[in-house]
């Protein structure tokens, strides 16, 4: 089966940098997604990594190491609006299904 | 505007009373799916559909039914709701498969009493 582990909660200060880690186990790797979800709202797409390395997109970057089954999401210049849950997800079953980790709730403090 | 539309947003119902949550997408996506989200358990996949008349079970299908008679619509049916189906439900669609990334609907908060 698939297994995804993320920290449950993190706290960081406005303007700082935070790294949210995700470890996964899956058969037949088909990439890894990061989604952002504000409380009571739908998840929104942040990034998709299929090759090893760091991909940067503005203040957000995502890193993948397939050999280690490891990814992280890096948020720079934190803003209060970044307070949300961050969900790591991996496809499986030949890409027909998507399983999510429990999510990491990030609280940004002034 | 490209979107996935779910209705209703909120629903309170009684045990055993059949209900349907509708989901419609306007992006001509082939793939659609339903998830439920519960505290401490995250998002769990209920059912998915690869195309019209093609549906399959996800990780937690018990107590749910779906249909895909048209490409744009993918309703979730609870024939006899029970309190353990109280949850936040999300419909999602993707171009062809889950590994192309999802567009999510706004969610339906269901309470079964």
HADDOCK unambig.tbl for C-alpha pairs under 7 A between the chains (distance, minus, plus):
assign (segid A and resid 30 and name CA) (segid B and resid 99 and name CA) 6.75 0.50 0.50
assign (segid A and resid 41 and name CA) (segid B and resid 106 and name CA) 6.33 0.50 0.50
assign (segid A and resid 42 and name CA) (segid B and resid 104 and name CA) 6.07 0.50 0.50
assign (segid A and resid 42 and name CA) (segid B and resid 105 and name CA) 6.50 0.50 0.50
assign (segid A and resid 42 and name CA) (segid B and resid 106 and name CA) 5.23 0.50 0.50
assign (segid A and resid 42 and name CA) (segid B and resid 107 and name CA) 6.35 0.50 0.50
assign (segid A and resid 43 and name CA) (segid B and resid 104 and name CA) 6.62 0.50 0.50
assign (segid A and resid 91 and name CA) (segid B and resid 98 and name CA) 6.48 0.50 0.50
assign (segid A and resid 91 and name CA) (segid B and resid 99 and name CA) 5.50 0.50 0.50
assign (segid A and resid 95 and name CA) (segid B and resid 97 and name CA) 6.08 0.50 0.50
assign (segid A and resid 95 and name CA) (segid B and resid 98 and name CA) 5.65 0.50 0.50
assign (segid A and resid 95 and name CA) (segid B and resid 99 and name CA) 5.11 0.50 0.50
assign (segid A and resid 96 and name CA) (segid B and resid 97 and name CA) 5.47 0.50 0.50
assign (segid A and resid 96 and name CA) (segid B and resid 98 and name CA) 5.30 0.50 0.50
assign (segid A and resid 97 and name CA) (segid B and resid 98 and name CA) 5.46 0.50 0.50
assign (segid A and resid 98 and name CA) (segid B and resid 98 and name CA) 5.78 0.50 0.50
assign (segid A and resid 100 and name CA) (segid B and resid 42 and name CA) 6.92 0.50 0.50
assign (segid A and resid 100 and name CA) (segid B and resid 43 and name CA) 5.97 0.50 0.50
assign (segid A and resid 101 and name CA) (segid B and resid 42 and name CA) 6.56 0.50 0.50
assign (segid A and resid 102 and name CA) (segid B and resid 40 and name CA) 6.63 0.50 0.50
assign (segid A and resid 102 and name CA) (segid B and resid 41 and name CA) 6.00 0.50 0.50
assign (segid A and resid 102 and name CA) (segid B and resid 42 and name CA) 4.41 0.50 0.50
assign (segid A and resid 103 and name CA) (segid B and resid 42 and name CA) 6.76 0.50 0.50
